[in-house]
């Protein structure tokens, strides 16, 4: 396969700057964004994921969303330098296969092969949280740090690490499954039936379930009035509002934050990161409450030798972290391989 077939310009300075596409595949939504060489946003498109419609339709929806973003950006599709896609779940990094996406009901999805055939350009597949942390490293809260660790509490708890400019992963698979760090050996089960993991103790789902119980018991009347006791209706914003007004809800949030803080302590002792980035919808909804408590826990438990080596920051890119990071990671990988082959 030639460089031209792959969509790589052998002499990029002789032609207009290439464009990069970043894609975020989520459990409920998918987002595509087109960037120029300087990573200025040129166009975007968004769709619902609809994983229940199956893998074939799902891949088609991804391709149509990318096509819509390219059209919205008003750029020549032949000038796309590459596509980076952040996917939930474990990946085979050699083949670009999404091994499993539980929230979509997909297994063994040939994401890279499908998109390369559709767009005739290189496609780089990454874990969505890894891509998000890389986005924060390149453009956000962890910009240009030597080592950045990210923790993103949501339905589960995702984690990622960028070390000296590269996403930290195994030889051919993703890693940094922070949500599955054991915290309490006899604790409740998480979605993978692991007892007492960080996800089982501190995810948004766990916080919402505890908040629903508090509302049912009459301990959180404002939450009961606004959202009821169905955890599907108790979203991050409702939890944040209730945490201000209800002592019981604040205690639940702080209890979860203590567990996240202990996980951060573990990561600091292992990796000595310059920056720990906290992100996701839950953090965005109540950054002061969560981050203040997490930092308090970390400062209390971290070894004295590590006290001055790190800072804890709130993510800056929000929902766009993954598309930024996926595009930038694709550009980094593709440009590096092009340089080696020239």
C-alpha positions in Angstrom: 0.0 0.0 0.0 1.5 3.4 -1.1 1.7 6.6 0.9 -0.8 8.1 -1.5 -3.3 5.3 -0.9 -3.0 5.8 2.8 -3.7 9.5 2.4 -0.1 10.5 3.5 1.5 13.4 1.6 5.2 12.4 1.0 6.2 16.1 0.9 3.7 17.9 3.2 5.4 21.3 2.8 4.7 21.3 -1.0 0.9 21.1 -0.6 -1.7 22.9 1.6 -1.6 21.8 5.2 -3.2 18.5 5.9 -6.3 18.1 8.1 -6.8 15.8 11.0 -10.0 14.2 12.2 -10.6 13.4 15.9 -13.5 11.1 16.8 -15.0 10.2 20.2 -17.1 7.0 20.3 -19.2 7.1 23.5 -21.9 4.9 24.9 -24.6 7.3 24.0 -23.1 9.8 21.5 -20.4 10.1 18.9 -18.6 13.3 18.0 -16.3 14.0 15.0 -14.2 17.1 14.7 -11.9 18.3 11.9 -8.8 20.2 12.7 -6.1 22.0 10.7 -2.4 21.4 11.2 -2.4 23.8 14.2 -5.4 22.0 15.6 -7.8 24.8 15.1 -11.3 23.5 14.9 -12.8 23.7 11.4 -15.9 21.6 11.6 -17.8 19.0 13.6 -20.7 16.6 13.6 -22.5 14.7 16.3 -24.8 11.7 16.4 -26.3 9.3 18.9 -24.4 6.0 19.1 -27.3 3.5 19.1 -25.2 0.5 19.9 -28.3 -1.7 20.0 -28.5 -1.4 16.2 -25.5 -3.6 15.9 -21.8 -3.3 14.8 -22.4 -2.9 11.0 -24.8 0.0 11.5 -22.6 1.4 14.2 -19.6 1.5 11.9 -21.7 3.1 9.2 -22.8 5.8 11.7 -19.2 6.5 12.6 -18.3 6.9 8.9 -21.3 9.1 8.2 -20.5 11.3 11.2 -17.0 11.8 10.0 -18.2 12.6 6.5 -20.6 15.2 7.9 -17.8 16.8 9.9 -15.6 17.0 6.8 -18.4 18.5 4.9 -19.1 21.0 7.7 -15.4 22.0 7.7 -15.6 22.6 4.0 -12.2 20.8 3.3 -11.1 18.4 0.6 -11.5 14.8 1.9 -8.4 13.9 0.0 -6.4 16.2 2.2 -7.2 14.4 5.4 -3.9 13.4 6.9 -5.4 10.8 9.2 -8.2 10.0 11.6 -7.8 9.3 15.3 -10.6 7.6 17.2 -11.1 7.2 20.9 -13.0 4.0 21.8 -14.4 2.8 25.1 -13.0 -0.5 26.4 -10.0 -2.6 25.8 -8.3 -2.5 22.3 -5.9 -4.6 20.3 -3.5 -1.8 19.4 -1.7 -3.8 16.6 -4.9 -4.4 14.6 -7.1 -1.4 15.8 -9.8 -3.8 16.9 -12.2 -2.8 19.7 -12.3 -6.0 21.7 -15.3 -5.0 23.8 -17.5 -2.0 24.4 -20.0 -3.1 27.1 -22.1 0.0 26.9 -22.6 -0.5 23.2 -22.9 -4.3 23.3 -20.1 -4.7 20.7 -17.2 -7.1 20.6 -14.3 -7.5 18.2 -15.1 -4.5 16.1 -12.5 -3.9 13.2 -12.6 -0.1 13.6 -9.3 0.7 12.0 -9.7 -1.6 9.0 -13.2 -0.3 8.3 -12.4 3.4 8.5 -9.2 3.0 6.4 -11.2 1.4 3.7 -13.8 4.1 3.9 -11.5 7.1 3.8 -8.3 5.9 2.2 -6.1 7.4 5.0 -4.4 6.2 8.1 -6.5 5.5 11.2 -5.1 5.4 14.7 -7.3 3.8 17.4 -6.9 4.7 21.1 -8.8 4.2 24.3 -11.1 7.1 24.8 -9.8 8.1 28.2 -6.2 7.7 26.9 -7.1 10.1 24.1 -8.7 12.5 26.5 -5.6 12.6 28.7 -3.5 13.1 25.7 -5.7 16.0 24.7 -5.2 17.6 28.1 -1.5 17.0 27.8 -1.3 18.7 24.4 -3.9 21.5 24.8 -5.3 21.6 28.4 -4.6 21.2 32.1 -1.5 19.1 31.6 0.0 21.0 28.7 3.6 19.9 28.0 4.1 18.2 31.4 6.6 15.3 31.6 4.0 12.9 33.0 0.2 13.5 33.2 -2.2 11.1 34.9 -6.0 11.5 34.3 -8.9 10.2 36.3 -12.4 10.6 34.9 -15.3 9.4 37.2 -18.4 8.6 35.3 -20.7 5.6 35.0 -17.4 3.8 35.6 -14.0 5.4 36.4 -11.6 5.8 33.5 -7.9 6.5 33.8 -5.0 7.3 31.5 -1.4 8.4 31.5 0.8 10.3 29.1 4.5 9.8 29.8 7.1 11.9 28.1 4.8 12.6 25.2 3.5 9.1 24.6 0.3 7.4 25.8 1.3 4.8 28.4 0.1 1.3 27.4 1.1 -2.3 27.1 3.0 -3.9 24.2 -0.2 -4.3 22.2 -3.1 -3.5 24.5 -4.3 -0.5 26.6 -3.9 -0.4 30.3 -4.3 2.2 33.2 -7.6 0.6 34.2 -7.7 2.8 37.3 -11.4 2.0 38.0 -10.5 -1.6 38.7 -7.9 -0.9 41.3 -9.0 -2.9 44.4 -9.9 -0.5 47.3 -12.0 -2.6 49.7 -11.5 -6.4 49.5 -15.0 -7.1 50.9 -16.7 -4.2 49.2 -19.6 -4.2 46.8 -19.3 -5.6 43.2 -18.7 -3.4 40.2 -20.0 -4.0 36.7 -17.3 -6.6 36.1 -18.2 -8.4 39.4 -14.9 -7.3 41.0 -15.5 -6.6 44.7 -14.5 -3.3 46.2 -12.9 -1.7 43.2 -12.6 2.0 42.8 -15.6 2.0 40.4 -17.6 0.0 43.0 -16.8 2.6 45.7 -16.8 6.0 43.9 -18.3 6.1 40.4 -21.1 8.4 39.5 -23.5 5.4 39.4 -22.5 4.5 43.0 -22.9 8.1 44.2 -26.3 8.3 42.4 -27.5 5.1 44.0 -26.5 6.2 47.5 -28.1 9.6 46.9 -31.4 7.8 45.8 -31.4 5.9 49.1 -30.9 9.1 51.1 -33.8 10.7 49.2 -36.0 7.7 49.9 -35.1 7.8 53.6 -36.1 11.5 53.8 -32.5 12.6 54.3 -32.4 14.7 51.1 -35.8 16.3 50.5 -34.6 18.8 47.9 -33.1 15.9 45.8 -36.3 13.9 46.3 -38.4 16.9 44.9 -36.1 17.6 42.0 -35.2 14.1 40.8 -37.0 11.4 42.8 -35.5 8.1 43.7 -34.8 6.7 40.3 -31.1 6.7 39.7 -31.6 7.2 36.0 -32.9 10.7 36.8 -30.2 11.6 39.3 -27.6 13.1 37.0 -24.4 14.9 37.9 -26.0 18.3 38.0 -28.7 17.2 40.4 -26.1 15.6 42.7 -24.0 18.8 42.6 -27.0 20.9 43.5 -28.0 18.6 46.3 -24.5 18.4 47.7 -24.7 22.2 48.4 -28.1 22.0 50.1 -28.1 18.5 51.8 -25.5 17.4 54.3 -26.3 13.7 53.5 -25.5 14.1 49.8 -22.3 16.1 50.5 -21.2 13.3 52.8 -21.8 10.7 50.1 -19.8 12.8 47.5 -16.9 13.3 50.0 -16.9 9.6 50.9 -16.4 8.8 47.2 -13.8 11.5 46.8 -11.8 10.0 49.6 -11.6 6.7 47.7 -10.6 8.6 44.5 -8.0 10.4 46.5 -6.5 7.1 47.8 -6.2 5.9 44.2 -4.4 9.1 43.3 -2.0 8.5 46.1 -1.2 5.1 44.6 -0.6 6.6 41.2 1.6 9.3 42.6 3.7 6.7 44.4 4.0 4.6 41.3 4.5 7.3 38.6 5.4 10.6 40.3 3.3 12.6 37.8 3.8 16.3 37.3 0.0 16.8 36.9 -3.0 14.8 38.0 -6.0 15.8 35.9 -9.5 15.2 37.2 -12.3 15.3 34.6 -15.6 13.9 33.5 -19.2 15.2 34.0 -19.2 14.6 37.7 -16.0 16.7 38.2 -17.3 19.4 35.9 -20.5 19.6 37.9 -18.8 20.1 41.2 -15.1 20.8 40.8 -14.7 22.6 44.1 -16.3 19.9 46.3 -14.7 17.0 44.6 -11.2 18.4 43.9 -10.9 20.0 47.3 -11.7 16.8 49.1 -9.5 14.7 46.8 -6.5 17.0 47.3 -7.1 17.0 51.0 -7.0 13.2 51.1 -3.9 13.1 48.8 -1.9 15.6 50.8 -2.7 13.7 54.0 -1.6 10.3 52.7 1.2 10.9 50.2 4.8 10.3 51.3 6.7 13.4 52.2 9.2 12.9 49.4 6.3 13.3 46.9 4.6 16.3 48.4 6.1 18.8 46.0 6.3 16.8 42.8 2.7 17.1 41.6 -0.3 19.4 41.1 -4.0 18.4 40.9 -6.0 20.2 38.2 -9.5 20.1 36.8 -9.6 19.1 33.1 -10.0 22.1 30.8 -11.3 20.7 27.5 -14.5 19.1 28.7 -16.4 16.9 26.2 -13.8 17.8 23.5 -10.8 16.3 25.2 -11.1 13.0 23.4 -11.5 14.5 19.9 -8.6 16.8 20.5 -6.4 14.0 21.9 -7.4 11.4 19.3 -6.6 13.8 16.4 -3.3 14.9 18.0 -2.3 11.3 18.8 -3.0 10.2 15.2 -1.0 13.1 13.9 1.9 12.2 16.2 1.9 8.5 15.2 1.4 9.1 11.5 4.0 11.8 11.2 6.5 9.7 13.2 6.0 6.7 10.9 6.2 8.9 7.8 9.5 10.3 9.0 10.9 6.8 9.7 10.0 5.5 6.3 11.3 8.5 4.3 
